[in-house]
Amino acid sequence: MTRRFLPIALVFAAAIAYPVGVVSGGAPHFPARSDCVHPATKDGEIDAVFGHFDKRSDAVARLRVVLGRGFTGSKIEATAVAG
């Protein structure tokens, strides 16, 4: 009887102990938008990916939009294909 009860007791103890341990540290903190945005501090060179495209014509169309929105110096680069 004790051998059958022990696994159930362990699962029950874990089911109670884990949430109590998590909540004891206070409510979870979810970052605000301002926590996720950091201005560039280096030499001003930032790598940004505006999309991955199968067709070059789609990449050229996106590049026009990106350049039109002020991201000067943007260019199309080929990426290595995994496989």
C-alpha positions as CSV (number, residue, x, y, z in Angstrom):
1,M,0.0,0.0,0.0
2,T,2.8,2.4,0.9
3,R,4.6,1.8,-2.4
4,R,1.6,2.7,-4.4
5,F,0.9,5.8,-2.4
6,L,4.5,7.2,-2.6
7,P,4.5,8.1,-6.3
8,I,1.1,9.8,-6.0
9,A,2.3,11.7,-2.9
10,L,5.5,12.8,-4.8
11,V,3.5,14.1,-7.8
12,F,1.0,15.9,-5.4
13,A,3.9,17.5,-3.5
14,A,5.5,18.7,-6.7
15,A,2.2,20.0,-8.0
16,I,1.9,22.1,-4.8
17,A,5.5,23.0,-4.3
18,Y,6.3,24.4,-7.8
19,P,3.5,27.0,-7.9
20,V,4.1,28.0,-4.3
21,G,7.8,28.5,-5.1
22,V,7.0,30.6,-8.2
23,V,4.4,32.8,-6.6
24,S,6.6,33.4,-3.5
25,G,8.8,35.5,-5.6
26,G,5.9,37.9,-6.4
27,A,3.9,38.2,-9.5
28,P,5.6,37.6,-12.8
29,H,7.0,40.8,-14.5
30,F,6.3,41.2,-18.2
31,P,8.5,43.7,-19.9
32,A,7.0,46.9,-21.2
33,R,7.7,48.1,-24.7
34,S,10.3,50.5,-23.4
35,D,12.2,47.6,-21.7
36,C,12.7,46.0,-25.2
37,V,13.8,49.1,-27.1
38,H,17.4,50.1,-26.7
39,P,19.1,52.8,-28.8
40,A,22.2,52.0,-30.8
41,T,25.3,52.9,-28.8
42,K,28.1,51.7,-31.0
43,D,29.3,53.1,-34.2
44,G,25.8,53.4,-35.6
45,E,26.0,50.3,-37.7
46,I,23.0,48.1,-37.1
47,D,22.1,44.8,-38.8
48,A,18.4,44.6,-39.5
49,V,16.6,41.9,-41.5
50,F,13.5,43.2,-43.2
51,G,12.5,39.8,-44.6
52,H,13.6,36.7,-46.5
53,F,12.3,36.2,-50.0
54,D,12.3,33.4,-52.6
55,K,12.2,35.8,-55.5
56,R,14.6,38.7,-56.1
57,S,11.7,40.8,-57.4
58,D,10.0,40.6,-54.0
59,A,13.2,41.5,-52.2
60,V,13.7,44.5,-54.5
61,A,10.1,45.7,-53.8
62,R,10.7,45.5,-50.1
63,L,14.0,47.3,-50.5
64,R,12.2,50.2,-52.1
65,V,9.8,50.5,-49.2
66,V,12.7,50.2,-46.7
67,L,14.7,52.9,-48.4
68,G,11.6,55.1,-48.7
69,R,11.2,55.0,-45.0
70,G,14.6,56.3,-44.3
71,F,16.8,53.2,-43.8
72,T,19.6,54.5,-46.0
73,G,22.4,52.1,-46.8
74,S,20.0,49.1,-46.8
75,K,20.9,46.5,-49.4
76,I,19.9,43.0,-50.5
77,E,22.1,40.2,-49.3
78,A,22.1,36.5,-50.1
79,T,21.9,34.2,-47.2
80,A,23.1,30.6,-46.9
81,V,20.5,28.0,-47.5
82,A,20.4,25.3,-44.8
83,G,20.1,21.8,-46.1
